[in-house]
Amino acid sequence: MEPFDIDEYRDEDDDDNNTNETRPLGVEPKRNPLTVRVFGLPLRKAAAVVIVVLLVMAVVLSLTSSSHDKASSDTSVAASTTPGPVRLFGTSYHVASTTDVYRHGHRLKGPFPSEIGTLTALTVLELYHGALSGNIPSEIGLLSSTLNVLVLKDCGSLNGTVPSEIGLLTALKVLRLEDDKLSGSVPTEMGLLTALEELLLPNNQLVGSVPGDLCANPQLKEIRVDCPPDPSPVACACDNVCQCTSHETHEEEEGQT
Ligand SMILES: *[C@@H]1O[C@H](CO)[C@@H](O)[C@H](O)[C@H]1NC(C)=O
């Protein structure tokens, strides 16, 4: 911007009224007396404005199209870098607004994607009768403040230990992990699930014991483990809520373990 000059301002007004006026060269060396005006601006300024507008439009267009490309074709990268949609089990989920994921059947296959932890609004995650493999990702603990229901039932070859991050899911009311291939000890961090009403663990290769801390939860309705003489039964010592499933006969019977 040139500093404001009242004389030059008057000259411009004069130009508007007398476009054919000529000036002696040297009196006003900066101004070209034959300046062509576009929208009331000298040609060069008008051209500069048009170029700036075009550049801004180009930048905006390229930004919107590149985020669209990411959303539609490269969601695994987008999920880790931007809060766009995330692709789970062959379906796209919007990160900020997905509250429920219920899935079962043939598309539930391959490793359990760690991107599950990006669904920050999730309240219900129910996966059953699938062909998942590998571990439950520790990122499941990132769903802490929202998740009420977690069901991973008969998911195929879901194996490994139950991640200790499960103890971060302090809003959980229902935790069902039955009929998988989970092994190792029941994590003591499960005792932190103070909202829990239902805990189902039968038909895995889990060992250890249900954390005694859970027994103090007044809202606890049911804890279900394998009945003995399972080769590696999980001990449960909460009065009145511990039940067991005998999966040789698929008959359910009540009893203390
Ligand atoms: C889990 O299953 C995979 C094959 O799906 C296997 O490679 C891995 O060793 C298993 N892990 C455990 C702890 O059993």
The ligand as a Tripos MOL2 file, in Angstrom:
@<TRIPOS>MOLECULE
LIG
   14    14     1     0     0
SMALL
NO_CHARGES

@<TRIPOS>ATOM
      1 C1         -2.8140  -65.9920   17.7090 C.3       1 LIG1
      2 O1         -3.1310  -66.5160   16.4390 O.3       1 LIG1
      3 C2         -2.1220  -66.2870   15.4510 C.3       1 LIG1
      4 C3         -2.6570  -66.8430   14.1500 C.3       1 LIG1
      5 O2         -3.9130  -66.3230   13.8750 O.3       1 LIG1
      6 C4         -0.8360  -66.9350   15.8650 C.3       1 LIG1
      7 O3          0.1690  -66.6500   14.9170 O.3       1 LIG1
      8 C5         -0.4080  -66.4140   17.2170 C.3       1 LIG1
      9 O4          0.7300  -67.1080   17.6530 O.3       1 LIG1
     10 C6         -1.5420  -66.6060   18.2400 C.3       1 LIG1
     11 N1         -1.1600  -66.0280   19.4840 N.am      1 LIG1
     12 C7         -1.3930  -66.6080   20.6490 C.2       1 LIG1
     13 C8         -0.9310  -65.8690   21.8570 C.3       1 LIG1
     14 O5         -1.9500  -67.6840   20.7460 O.2       1 LIG1
@<TRIPOS>BOND
     1     1     2 1
     2     1    10 1
     3     2     3 1
     4     3     4 1
     5     3     6 1
     6     4     5 1
     7     6     7 1
     8     6     8 1
     9     8     9 1
    10     8    10 1
    11    10    11 1
    12    11    12 1
    13    12    13 1
    14    12    14 2
@<TRIPOS>SUBSTRUCTURE
     1 LIG1         1 GROUP 0 **** ****
